[in-house]
Amino acid sequence: MGKVVGLDSKSGRTVWKLVFPGGPSSDLETKLFVQRGPSHFGLDARCALVYSNSRTGIPELLTFNPMDGSVVSGPRQFGSDFTQAVMIHHTIEDHIKCVQ
């Protein structure tokens, strides 16, 4: 199981928890990308989590809203293994930065 938590920056208390099956394996690197911040009026913030599934070993992508912990999409499995995940600094529609 994998878990991402949202913390209150003032008190440090847990605001939300996102638990998903087949979470990151402990021996592989996990990357968290902020695809869109909260400054775009009318659009929710969005984060992407790239990790290797601990059960299958297959890389997965999970996108979620960092303000409330709701899942936007995923987890989406990739067809093959990869060595690098980076965020492109150019935005596409709705001010989203792509993870490649």
MOPAC internal coordinates of N, CA, C and O (Angstrom, degrees):
PM7 1SCF
backbone

  N    0.0000 0     0.00 0     0.00 0    0    0    0
  C    1.4440 1     0.00 0     0.00 0    1    0    0
  C    1.5235 1   109.86 1     0.00 0    2    1    0
  O    1.2310 1   120.98 1   -40.31 1    3    2    1
  N    1.2918 1   115.72 1   139.69 1    3    2    1
  C    1.4527 1   120.92 1   175.59 1    5    3    2
  C    1.5127 1   109.69 1  -110.21 1    6    5    3
  O    1.2310 1   120.50 1   -26.48 1    7    6    5
  N    1.3231 1   116.65 1   153.52 1    7    6    5
  C    1.4619 1   120.15 1  -178.92 1    9    7    6
  C    1.5188 1   109.98 1  -143.46 1   10    9    7
  O    1.2310 1   121.43 1   -44.00 1   11   10    9
  N    1.3270 1   114.86 1   136.00 1   11   10    9
  C    1.4606 1   122.80 1   171.65 1   13   11   10
  C    1.5219 1   105.64 1  -123.31 1   14   13   11
  O    1.2310 1   120.27 1   -44.33 1   15   14   13
  N    1.3265 1   117.08 1   135.67 1   15   14   13
  C    1.4596 1   120.15 1  -179.56 1   17   15   14
  C    1.5257 1   110.61 1  -122.33 1   18   17   15
  O    1.2310 1   121.07 1   -32.09 1   19   18   17
  N    1.3087 1   115.56 1   147.91 1   19   18   17
  C    1.4534 1   122.42 1   173.89 1   21   19   18
  C    1.5200 1   108.91 1  -104.80 1   22   21   19
  O    1.2310 1   120.55 1   -52.88 1   23   22   21
  N    1.3246 1   116.55 1   127.12 1   23   22   21
  C    1.4604 1   121.27 1  -177.25 1   25   23   22
  C    1.5233 1   111.26 1  -111.52 1   26   25   23
  O    1.2310 1   120.68 1   -35.84 1   27   26   25
  N    1.3144 1   116.31 1   144.16 1   27   26   25
  C    1.4531 1   122.07 1   173.42 1   29   27   26
  C    1.5249 1   107.13 1   -72.62 1   30   29   27
  O    1.2310 1   120.08 1   -54.54 1   31   30   29
  N    1.3329 1   117.45 1   125.46 1   31   30   29
  C    1.4626 1   120.50 1  -175.06 1   33   31   30
  C    1.5305 1   113.24 1   -69.78 1   34   33   31
  O    1.2310 1   119.80 1   158.96 1   35   34   33
  N    1.3128 1   117.99 1   -21.04 1   35   34   33
  C    1.4620 1   120.43 1  -179.67 1   37   35   34
  C    1.5295 1   112.17 1   -88.33 1   38   37   35
  O    1.2310 1   120.48 1   129.81 1   39   38   37
  N    1.3310 1   116.70 1   -50.19 1   39   38   37
  C    1.4647 1   120.16 1  -174.78 1   41   39   38
  C    1.5331 1   113.41 1   -95.17 1   42   41   39
  O    1.2310 1   120.37 1   157.27 1   43   42   41
  N    1.3342 1   116.90 1   -22.73 1   43   42   41
  C    1.4586 1   120.24 1  -177.59 1   45   43   42
  C    1.5171 1   113.88 1    83.39 1   46   45   43
  O    1.2310 1   119.84 1  -176.50 1   47   46   45
  N    1.3246 1   117.91 1     3.50 1   47   46   45
  C    1.4604 1   119.98 1  -179.57 1   49   47   46
  C    1.5303 1   110.28 1   -78.27 1   50   49   47
  O    1.2310 1   121.16 1   -24.38 1   51   50   49
  N    1.3218 1   115.38 1   155.62 1   51   50   49
  C    1.4676 1   121.27 1   179.29 1   53   51   50
  C    1.5221 1   109.05 1   -75.98 1   54   53   51
  O    1.2310 1   120.46 1   -55.15 1   55   54   53
  N    1.3446 1   116.72 1   124.85 1   55   54   53
  C    1.4575 1   122.51 1   179.96 1   57   55   54
  C    1.5246 1   110.26 1   -92.75 1   58   57   55
  O    1.2310 1   120.16 1   138.70 1   59   58   57
  N    1.3227 1   117.30 1   -41.30 1   59   58   57
  C    1.4641 1   122.61 1   178.45 1   61   59   58
  C    1.5218 1   110.31 1  -150.50 1   62   61   59
  O    1.2310 1   121.09 1   -20.60 1   63   62   61
  N    1.3442 1   115.52 1   159.40 1   63   62   61
  C    1.4604 1   122.67 1   176.10 1   65   63   62
  C    1.5128 1   108.24 1  -131.11 1   66   65   63
  O    1.2310 1   120.71 1   -43.02 1   67   66   65
  N    1.3159 1   116.25 1   136.98 1   67   66   65
  C    1.4613 1   122.25 1   175.64 1   69   67   66
  C    1.5227 1   106.49 1  -118.43 1   70   69   67
  O    1.2310 1   120.44 1   -67.69 1   71   70   69
  N    1.3223 1   116.76 1   112.31 1   71   70   69
  C    1.4601 1   122.23 1  -179.63 1   73   71   70
  C    1.5200 1   107.59 1  -111.44 1   74   73   71
  O    1.2310 1   120.80 1   -47.45 1   75   74   73
  N    1.3343 1   116.07 1   132.55 1   75   74   73
  C    1.4625 1   119.85 1   179.64 1   77   75   74
  C    1.5216 1   109.95 1  -137.80 1   78   77   75
  O    1.2310 1   120.17 1   -35.35 1   79   78   77
  N    1.3511 1   117.27 1   144.65 1   79   78   77
  C    1.4655 1   121.40 1  -177.15 1   81   79   78
  C    1.5211 1   111.59 1   -70.43 1   82   81   79
  O    1.2310 1   120.84 1   -28.01 1   83   82   81
  N    1.3272 1   115.99 1   151.99 1   83   82   81
  C    1.4641 1   120.56 1   177.50 1   85   83   82
  C    1.5005 1   112.53 1    64.61 1   86   85   83
  O    1.2310 1   120.19 1  -140.42 1   87   86   85
  N    1.2915 1   117.23 1    39.58 1   87   86   85
  C    1.4584 1   122.11 1  -175.99 1   89   87   86
  C    1.5103 1   113.87 1   -60.61 1   90   89   87
  O    1.2310 1   120.57 1     3.92 1   91   90   89
  N    1.3165 1   116.51 1  -176.08 1   91   90   89
  C    1.4619 1   121.28 1  -175.20 1   93   91   90
  C    1.5262 1   112.42 1   -59.57 1   94   93   91
  O    1.2310 1   121.07 1   -39.44 1   95   94   93
  N    1.3365 1   115.56 1   140.56 1   95   94   93
  C    1.4545 1   119.01 1   173.83 1   97   95   94
  C    1.5210 1   107.89 1   -76.14 1   98   97   95
  O    1.2310 1   120.78 1   -32.09 1   99   98   97
  N    1.3121 1   116.12 1   147.91 1   99   98   97
  C    1.4590 1   120.39 1  -173.14 1  101   99   98
  C    1.5219 1   113.41 1   -71.59 1  102  101   99
  O    1.2310 1   119.91 1   158.69 1  103  102  101
  N    1.3297 1   117.78 1   -21.31 1  103  102  101
  C    1.4607 1   119.91 1  -176.16 1  105  103  102
  C    1.5253 1   113.65 1   -92.69 1  106  105  103
  O    1.2310 1   119.65 1   174.03 1  107  106  105
  N    1.3306 1   118.27 1    -5.97 1  107  106  105
  C    1.4590 1   121.16 1  -179.30 1  109  107  106
  C    1.5189 1   110.75 1  -113.04 1  110  109  107
  O    1.2310 1   121.16 1   -25.60 1  111  110  109
  N    1.3130 1   115.38 1   154.40 1  111  110  109
  C    1.4560 1   122.00 1  -177.20 1  113  111  110
  C    1.5286 1   111.69 1   -74.53 1  114  113  111
  O    1.2310 1   120.92 1   -37.79 1  115  114  113
  N    1.3188 1   115.84 1   142.21 1  115  114  113
  C    1.4540 1   123.01 1   176.14 1  117  115  114
  C    1.5252 1   107.45 1  -116.47 1  118  117  115
  O    1.2310 1   120.61 1   -43.43 1  119  118  117
  N    1.3336 1   116.44 1   136.57 1  119  118  117
  C    1.4671 1   121.23 1  -179.09 1  121  119  118
  C    1.5245 1   109.82 1  -117.39 1  122  121  119
  O    1.2310 1   120.83 1   -44.73 1  123  122  121
  N    1.3268 1   116.02 1   135.27 1  123  122  121
  C    1.4538 1   122.74 1   175.39 1  125  123  122
  C    1.5232 1   108.15 1  -116.69 1  126  125  123
  O    1.2310 1   120.56 1   -54.99 1  127  126  125
  N    1.3306 1   116.53 1   125.01 1  127  126  125
  C    1.4625 1   122.56 1  -178.75 1  129  127  126
  C    1.5237 1   109.79 1  -119.77 1  130  129  127
  O    1.2310 1   120.16 1   -44.21 1  131  130  129
  N    1.3312 1   117.30 1   135.79 1  131  130  129
  C    1.4602 1   122.12 1   172.92 1  133  131  130
  C    1.5242 1   106.35 1   -92.39 1  134  133  131
  O    1.2310 1   120.77 1   -73.83 1  135  134  133
  N    1.3289 1   116.13 1   106.17 1  135  134  133
  C    1.4641 1   120.75 1  -177.12 1  137  135  134
  C    1.5260 1   112.34 1   -81.92 1  138  137  135
  O    1.2310 1   120.72 1   147.45 1  139  138  137
  N    1.3175 1   116.23 1   -32.55 1  139  138  137
  C    1.4693 1   120.05 1   177.28 1  141  139  138
  C    1.5178 1   107.45 1  -152.19 1  142  141  139
  O    1.2310 1   120.56 1   -49.82 1  143  142  141
  N    1.3236 1   116.54 1   130.18 1  143  142  141
  C    1.4619 1   121.64 1   179.27 1  145  143  142
  C    1.5173 1   111.43 1   -82.16 1  146  145  143
  O    1.2310 1   120.11 1    -0.43 1  147  146  145
  N    1.3252 1   117.39 1   179.57 1  147  146  145
  C    1.4685 1   121.30 1  -177.58 1  149  147  146
  C    1.5250 1   114.05 1   -81.88 1  150  149  147
  O    1.2310 1   119.69 1  -176.58 1  151  150  149
  N    1.3280 1   118.21 1     3.42 1  151  150  149
  C    1.4646 1   120.31 1  -174.10 1  153  151  150
  C    1.5283 1   114.50 1   -83.18 1  154  153  151
  O    1.2310 1   119.21 1   176.66 1  155  154  153
  N    1.3176 1   119.12 1    -3.34 1  155  154  153
  C    1.4700 1   121.56 1   179.94 1  157  155  154
  C    1.5246 1   108.94 1   -92.45 1  158  157  155
  O    1.2310 1   120.94 1   -75.05 1  159  158  157
  N    1.3397 1   115.80 1   104.95 1  159  158  157
  C    1.4668 1   121.79 1  -175.82 1  161  159  158
  C    1.5218 1   111.02 1   -56.49 1  162  161  159
  O    1.2310 1   121.00 1   -48.84 1  163  162  161
  N    1.3173 1   115.69 1   131.16 1  163  162  161
  C    1.4597 1   121.05 1   177.63 1  165  163  162
  C    1.5165 1   114.51 1    85.91 1  166  165  163
  O    1.2310 1   119.91 1   173.02 1  167  166  165
  N    1.3283 1   117.78 1    -6.98 1  167  166  165
  C    1.4582 1   121.62 1  -179.88 1  169  167  166
  C    1.5289 1   108.92 1  -120.81 1  170  169  167
  O    1.2310 1   121.02 1   -43.84 1  171  170  169
  N    1.3228 1   115.66 1   136.16 1  171  170  169
  C    1.4596 1   120.23 1   178.68 1  173  171  170
  C    1.5185 1   110.94 1   -75.02 1  174  173  171
  O    1.2310 1   120.79 1   -29.57 1  175  174  173
  N    1.3202 1   116.09 1   150.43 1  175  174  173
  C    1.4638 1   121.22 1   173.51 1  177  175  174
  C    1.5265 1   108.13 1   -66.56 1  178  177  175
  O    1.2310 1   120.85 1   -25.13 1  179  178  177
  N    1.3344 1   115.98 1   154.87 1  179  178  177
  C    1.4653 1   119.46 1  -179.25 1  181  179  178
  C    1.5196 1   110.36 1  -144.74 1  182  181  179
  O    1.2310 1   121.24 1   -44.18 1  183  182  181
  N    1.3293 1   115.23 1   135.82 1  183  182  181
  C    1.4617 1   122.92 1   175.35 1  185  183  182
  C    1.5169 1   109.33 1  -121.77 1  186  185  183
  O    1.2310 1   121.05 1   -25.73 1  187  186  185
  N    1.3327 1   115.60 1   154.27 1  187  186  185
  C    1.4658 1   121.95 1   176.28 1  189  187  186
  C    1.5206 1   108.25 1  -124.25 1  190  189  187
  O    1.2310 1   121.08 1   -45.19 1  191  190  189
  N    1.3202 1   115.54 1   134.81 1  191  190  189
  C    1.4499 1   122.60 1   177.97 1  193  191  190
  C    1.5238 1   107.60 1  -115.25 1  194  193  191
  O    1.2310 1   120.26 1   -58.21 1  195  194  193
  N    1.3419 1   117.11 1   121.79 1  195  194  193
  C    1.4633 1   122.81 1   178.08 1  197  195  194
  C    1.5201 1   107.19 1  -111.58 1  198  197  195
  O    1.2310 1   120.65 1   -54.80 1  199  198  197
  N    1.3240 1   116.36 1   125.20 1  199  198  197
  C    1.4651 1   121.27 1  -176.65 1  201  199  198
  C    1.5244 1   110.01 1  -152.36 1  202  201  199
  O    1.2310 1   120.76 1   -13.88 1  203  202  201
  N    1.3060 1   116.15 1   166.12 1  203  202  201
  C    1.4507 1   122.15 1   175.66 1  205  203  202
  C    1.5265 1   107.84 1  -100.47 1  206  205  203
  O    1.2310 1   120.19 1   -55.85 1  207  206  205
  N    1.3329 1   117.24 1   124.15 1  207  206  205
  C    1.4558 1   122.49 1  -177.69 1  209  207  206
  C    1.5200 1   109.99 1   -61.25 1  210  209  207
  O    1.2310 1   120.29 1   -50.88 1  211  210  209
  N    1.3364 1   117.05 1   129.12 1  211  210  209
  C    1.4644 1   121.09 1  -175.78 1  213  211  210
  C    1.5242 1   112.64 1   -69.03 1  214  213  211
  O    1.2310 1   119.61 1   155.79 1  215  214  213
  N    1.3313 1   118.35 1   -24.21 1  215  214  213
  C    1.4687 1   120.92 1   179.88 1  217  215  214
  C    1.5209 1   112.63 1   -86.17 1  218  217  215
  O    1.2310 1   120.36 1   137.86 1  219  218  217
  N    1.3349 1   116.93 1   -42.14 1  219  218  217
  C    1.4640 1   120.75 1  -174.40 1  221  219  218
  C    1.5148 1   113.80 1  -102.30 1  222  221  219
  O    1.2310 1   119.88 1   156.83 1  223  222  221
  N    1.3387 1   117.84 1   -23.17 1  223  222  221
  C    1.4564 1   121.49 1  -175.76 1  225  223  222
  C    1.5146 1   113.41 1    79.26 1  226  225  223
  O    1.2310 1   120.36 1  -178.72 1  227  226  225
  N    1.3354 1   116.92 1     1.28 1  227  226  225
  C    1.4685 1   121.96 1  -179.00 1  229  227  226
  C    1.5288 1   109.14 1   -87.10 1  230  229  227
  O    1.2310 1   119.88 1   -44.84 1  231  230  229
  N    1.3335 1   117.84 1   135.16 1  231  230  229
  C    1.4726 1   121.10 1   177.53 1  233  231  230
  C    1.5343 1   111.42 1   -63.87 1  234  233  231
  O    1.2310 1   120.70 1   -37.58 1  235  234  233
  N    1.3380 1   116.27 1   142.42 1  235  234  233
  C    1.4634 1   121.90 1   179.66 1  237  235  234
  C    1.5216 1   110.06 1  -133.86 1  238  237  235
  O    1.2310 1   121.63 1   -23.60 1  239  238  237
  N    1.3366 1   114.49 1   156.40 1  239  238  237
  C    1.4587 1   123.06 1   177.92 1  241  239  238
  C    1.5162 1   108.14 1  -124.79 1  242  241  239
  O    1.2310 1   120.47 1   -53.19 1  243  242  241
  N    1.3231 1   116.72 1   126.81 1  243  242  241
  C    1.4578 1   122.75 1   178.15 1  245  243  242
  C    1.5191 1   107.20 1  -125.24 1  246  245  243
  O    1.2310 1   119.91 1   -54.56 1  247  246  245
  N    1.3349 1   117.78 1   125.44 1  247  246  245
  C    1.4659 1   120.67 1   176.61 1  249  247  246
  C    1.5259 1   108.28 1  -110.00 1  250  249  247
  O    1.2310 1   120.95 1   -39.50 1  251  250  249
  N    1.3416 1   115.79 1   140.50 1  251  250  249
  C    1.4578 1   120.31 1  -176.89 1  253  251  250
  C    1.5188 1   110.52 1  -150.37 1  254  253  251
  O    1.2310 1   121.22 1   -16.98 1  255  254  253
  N    1.3296 1   115.27 1   163.02 1  255  254  253
  C    1.4569 1   122.90 1   176.84 1  257  255  254
  C    1.5276 1   107.56 1   -87.41 1  258  257  255
  O    1.2310 1   119.43 1   -63.62 1  259  258  257
  N    1.3353 1   118.69 1   116.38 1  259  258  257
  C    1.4667 1   120.35 1  -177.21 1  261  259  258
  C    1.5293 1   114.02 1   -73.74 1  262  261  259
  O    1.2310 1   119.85 1   170.30 1  263  262  261
  N    1.3097 1   117.90 1    -9.70 1  263  262  261
  C    1.4625 1   120.27 1   179.87 1  265  263  262
  C    1.5306 1   111.93 1   -81.62 1  266  265  263
  O    1.2310 1   120.39 1   145.14 1  267  266  265
  N    1.3569 1   116.86 1   -34.86 1  267  266  265
  C    1.4657 1   119.22 1  -177.98 1  269  267  266
  C    1.5313 1   113.56 1  -128.16 1  270  269  267
  O    1.2310 1   119.70 1   175.72 1  271  270  269
  N    1.3283 1   118.18 1    -4.28 1  271  270  269
  C    1.4620 1   121.42 1   177.17 1  273  271  270
  C    1.5124 1   115.42 1    81.15 1  274  273  271
  O    1.2310 1   119.80 1  -171.83 1  275  274  273
  N    1.3315 1   117.99 1     8.17 1  275  274  273
  C    1.4659 1   119.43 1  -179.35 1  277  275  274
  C    1.5267 1   110.71 1   -77.43 1  278  277  275
  O    1.2310 1   121.01 1   -38.91 1  279  278  277
  N    1.3362 1   115.67 1   141.09 1  279  278  277
  C    1.4598 1   121.74 1  -179.64 1  281  279  278
  C    1.5242 1   109.19 1   -76.58 1  282  281  279
  O    1.2310 1   120.20 1   -49.79 1  283  282  281
  N    1.3385 1   117.23 1   130.21 1  283  282  281
  C    1.4628 1   122.54 1   177.10 1  285  283  282
  C    1.5205 1   108.83 1   -89.82 1  286  285  283
  O    1.2310 1   120.15 1   133.15 1  287  286  285
  N    1.3303 1   117.31 1   -46.85 1  287  286  285
  C    1.4634 1   121.47 1   175.71 1  289  287  286
  C    1.5194 1   110.18 1  -157.89 1  290  289  287
  O    1.2310 1   121.73 1   -25.21 1  291  290  289
  N    1.3156 1   114.29 1   154.79 1  291  290  289
  C    1.4620 1   120.15 1   174.93 1  293  291  290
  C    1.5112 1   113.11 1   101.66 1  294  293  291
  O    1.2310 1   120.86 1     6.76 1  295  294  293
  N    1.2958 1   115.97 1  -173.24 1  295  294  293
  C    1.4587 1   124.99 1     4.59 1  297  295  294
  C    1.5248 1   111.90 1   -72.34 1  298  297  295
  O    1.2310 1   120.96 1   -43.48 1  299  298  297
  N    1.3323 1   115.78 1   136.52 1  299  298  297
  C    1.4628 1   123.48 1  -179.75 1  301  299  298
  C    1.5184 1   108.64 1  -104.43 1  302  301  299
  O    1.2310 1   120.55 1   -54.45 1  303  302  301
  N    1.3141 1   116.54 1   125.55 1  303  302  301
  C    1.4615 1   120.40 1  -179.69 1  305  303  302
  C    1.5131 1   110.95 1   -88.06 1  306  305  303
  O    1.2310 1   121.19 1   -34.69 1  307  306  305
  N    1.3432 1   115.33 1   145.31 1  307  306  305
  C    1.4487 1   121.86 1   175.45 1  309  307  306
  C    1.5207 1   108.73 1   -95.05 1  310  309  307
  O    1.2310 1   120.23 1   -28.38 1  311  310  309
  N    1.3025 1   117.16 1   151.62 1  311  310  309
  C    1.4594 1   121.71 1  -176.92 1  313  311  310
  C    1.5099 1   114.42 1   -71.63 1  314  313  311
  O    1.2310 1   120.22 1   155.98 1  315  314  313
  N    1.3073 1   117.18 1   -24.02 1  315  314  313
  C    1.4618 1   119.74 1  -178.01 1  317  315  314
  C    1.5222 1   109.77 1  -144.71 1  318  317  315
  O    1.2310 1   121.61 1   -11.07 1  319  318  317
  N    1.3228 1   114.52 1   168.93 1  319  318  317
  C    1.4584 1   120.71 1   179.03 1  321  319  318
  C    1.5289 1   109.74 1   -74.68 1  322  321  319
  O    1.2310 1   120.04 1   -22.78 1  323  322  321
  N    1.3102 1   117.53 1   157.22 1  323  322  321
  C    1.4587 1   121.43 1   175.88 1  325  323  322
  C    1.5156 1   109.17 1  -141.89 1  326  325  323
  O    1.2310 1   120.78 1   -16.84 1  327  326  325
  N    1.3176 1   116.11 1   163.16 1  327  326  325
  C    1.4593 1   120.25 1  -175.68 1  329  327  326
  C    1.5222 1   113.44 1  -105.52 1  330  329  327
  O    1.2310 1   120.22 1   165.24 1  331  330  329
  N    1.3357 1   117.18 1   -14.76 1  331  330  329
  C    1.4570 1   118.98 1  -174.09 1  333  331  330
  C    1.5207 1   110.46 1  -148.76 1  334  333  331
  O    1.2310 1   120.48 1   -36.74 1  335  334  333
  N    1.3290 1   116.68 1   143.26 1  335  334  333
  C    1.4617 1   123.48 1   172.79 1  337  335  334
  C    1.5215 1   107.21 1  -131.70 1  338  337  335
  O    1.2310 1   120.34 1   -53.93 1  339  338  337
  N    1.3264 1   116.95 1   126.07 1  339  338  337
  C    1.4610 1   121.63 1  -179.73 1  341  339  338
  C    1.5228 1   109.70 1  -133.04 1  342  341  339
  O    1.2310 1   120.95 1   -23.45 1  343  342  341
  N    1.3370 1   115.79 1   156.55 1  343  342  341
  C    1.4509 1   120.54 1   175.99 1  345  343  342
  C    1.5245 1   108.72 1  -101.73 1  346  345  343
  O    1.2310 1   121.01 1   -48.67 1  347  346  345
  N    1.3196 1   115.68 1   131.33 1  347  346  345
  C    1.4602 1   122.14 1   178.49 1  349  347  346
  C    1.5326 1   107.77 1   -80.61 1  350  349  347
  O    1.2310 1   120.07 1   -44.16 1  351  350  349
  N    1.3325 1   117.48 1   135.84 1  351  350  349
  C    1.4663 1   119.47 1  -174.82 1  353  351  350
  C    1.5241 1   113.65 1   -77.32 1  354  353  351
  O    1.2310 1   119.32 1   165.02 1  355  354  353
  N    1.3380 1   118.90 1   -14.98 1  355  354  353
  C    1.4648 1   121.30 1   176.39 1  357  355  354
  C    1.5241 1   109.25 1   -80.08 1  358  357  355
  O    1.2310 1   120.59 1   -35.08 1  359  358  357
  N    1.3241 1   116.48 1   144.92 1  359  358  357
  C    1.4589 1   120.14 1   178.95 1  361  359  358
  C    1.5156 1   110.51 1  -100.04 1  362  361  359
  O    1.2310 1   121.46 1   -25.97 1  363  362  361
  N    1.3456 1   114.81 1   154.03 1  363  362  361
  C    1.4591 1   121.05 1   173.79 1  365  363  362
  C    1.5223 1   107.06 1  -107.00 1  366  365  363
  O    1.2310 1   120.01 1    21.22 1  367  366  365
  N    1.3056 1   117.58 1  -158.78 1  367  366  365
  C    1.4573 1   121.50 1  -179.80 1  369  367  366
  C    1.5227 1   111.40 1   -53.17 1  370  369  367
  O    1.2310 1   120.62 1   -33.00 1  371  370  369
  N    1.2827 1   116.41 1   147.00 1  371  370  369
  C    1.4692 1   124.21 1   179.41 1  373  371  370
  C    1.5260 1   113.54 1    59.38 1  374  373  371
  O    1.2310 1   119.82 1  -153.84 1  375  374  373
  N    1.3202 1   117.95 1    26.16 1  375  374  373
  C    1.4769 1   123.70 1   174.13 1  377  375  374
  C    1.5293 1   113.53 1    61.54 1  378  377  375
  O    1.2310 1   120.14 1  -146.76 1  379  378  377
  N    1.3259 1   117.34 1    33.24 1  379  378  377
  C    1.4585 1   122.53 1   178.42 1  381  379  378
  C    1.5225 1   109.06 1   -92.87 1  382  381  379
  O    1.2310 1   120.37 1   -47.85 1  383  382  381
  N    1.3400 1   116.89 1   132.15 1  383  382  381
  C    1.4682 1   121.66 1   173.49 1  385  383  382
  C    1.5264 1   107.76 1   -92.23 1  386  385  383
  O    1.2310 1   120.52 1   -47.82 1  387  386  385
  N    1.3160 1   116.61 1   132.18 1  387  386  385
  C    1.4640 1   121.79 1  -175.73 1  389  387  386
  C    1.5254 1   111.96 1   -81.20 1  390  389  387
  O    1.2310 1   121.04 1   -33.77 1  391  390  389
  N    1.3162 1   115.62 1   146.23 1  391  390  389
  C    1.4676 1   122.39 1   171.76 1  393  391  390
  C    1.5063 1   106.46 1  -102.88 1  394  393  391
  O    1.2310 1   120.94 1   -50.85 1  395  394  393
  N    1.3266 1   115.80 1   129.15 1  395  394  393
  C    1.4541 1   120.22 1  -176.73 1  397  395  394
  C    1.5047 1   109.78 1  -126.53 1  398  397  395
  O    1.2310 1   120.10 1   180.00 1  399  398  397

